[in-house]
Amino acid sequence: MNTDSAPKGLAVRIRSGTIALGWARGAMTPEQFVEKWSKAQLSGRAASQSHFNDLCELLGQPTPVEADATGTDYCFEKHVKVVGAASKGSKGDAGFVDVWKRGYFAWEYKRQDKHKTLDEAYRQLYQYRDDLDNPPLSVVCDISTIDFRSCSEPMTMTKGN
């Protein structure tokens, strides 16, 4: 991916395959997106839905509510059964994935600078994927970094976490 034309302040990492990104006319510009979100000091929970909706606008895609008002196939806070504790320190056998679109992706947010890497969010998604019909793409995000991983990849951790 050529990062020379990418807006400053937004990191996108793609682990497997290729993802085409394009900007929709009339939507939020990349510069507006970066300006807004580079200032955000919110927790993952507080920022996630607004951030995702802005990302949809930036890319010219419908938000979960616009695309699926029932939340059957595309929604925020999808309830899931998990294998083991979904997050460090959590208890129980159920949780919520931040954003999910059936057959496409599962997306988990973590608070900026809380973790050295996004591996905790990825670990959480890894434990959700069976109950989410094994989406082909796992996306983890801390607002400043969006990390795409193919679900066919073995779970690996970044050194330092």
Secondary structure in CASP SS format (residue, H / E / C, confidence):
PFRMAT SS
TARGET T0000
AUTHOR 0000-0000-0000
METHOD secondary structure of the structure
MODEL  1
M C 1.00
N C 1.00
T C 1.00
D C 1.00
S C 1.00
A C 1.00
P C 1.00
K C 1.00
G C 1.00
L C 1.00
A E 1.00
V E 1.00
R E 1.00
I E 1.00
R C 1.00
S C 1.00
G C 1.00
T C 1.00
I C 1.00
A C 1.00
L C 1.00
G C 1.00
W C 1.00
A C 1.00
R C 1.00
G C 1.00
A C 1.00
M C 1.00
T C 1.00
P H 1.00
E H 1.00
Q H 1.00
F H 1.00
V H 1.00
E H 1.00
K H 1.00
W H 1.00
S H 1.00
K C 1.00
A C 1.00
Q C 1.00
L C 1.00
S C 1.00
G H 1.00
R H 1.00
A H 1.00
A H 1.00
S H 1.00
Q H 1.00
S H 1.00
H H 1.00
F H 1.00
N H 1.00
D H 1.00
L H 1.00
C H 1.00
E H 1.00
L H 1.00
L H 1.00
G C 1.00
Q C 1.00
P C 1.00
T C 1.00
P H 1.00
V H 1.00
E H 1.00
A H 1.00
D C 1.00
A C 1.00
T C 1.00
G C 1.00
T C 1.00
D C 1.00
Y E 1.00
C E 1.00
F E 1.00
E E 1.00
K E 1.00
H E 1.00
V E 1.00
K E 1.00
V C 1.00
V C 1.00
G C 1.00
A C 1.00
A C 1.00
S C 1.00
K C 1.00
G C 1.00
S C 1.00
K C 1.00
G C 1.00
D C 1.00
A E 1.00
G E 1.00
F E 1.00
V E 1.00
D E 1.00
V E 1.00
W E 1.00
K E 1.00
R C 1.00
G C 1.00
Y C 1.00
F E 1.00
A E 1.00
W E 1.00
E E 1.00
Y E 1.00
K C 1.00
R C 1.00
Q C 1.00
D C 1.00
K C 1.00
H C 1.00
K C 1.00
T C 1.00
L C 1.00
D H 1.00
E H 1.00
A H 1.00
Y H 1.00
R H 1.00
Q H 1.00
L H 1.00
Y H 1.00
Q H 1.00
Y H 1.00
R H 1.00
D H 1.00
D H 1.00
L H 1.00
D C 1.00
N C 1.00
P C 1.00
P C 1.00
L E 1.00
S E 1.00
V E 1.00
V E 1.00
C E 1.00
D C 1.00
I C 1.00
S C 1.00
T E 1.00
I E 1.00
D E 1.00
F E 1.00
R E 1.00
S E 1.00
C C 1.00
S C 1.00
E C 1.00
P C 1.00
M C 1.00
T C 1.00
M C 1.00
T C 1.00
K C 1.00
G C 1.00
N C 1.00
END
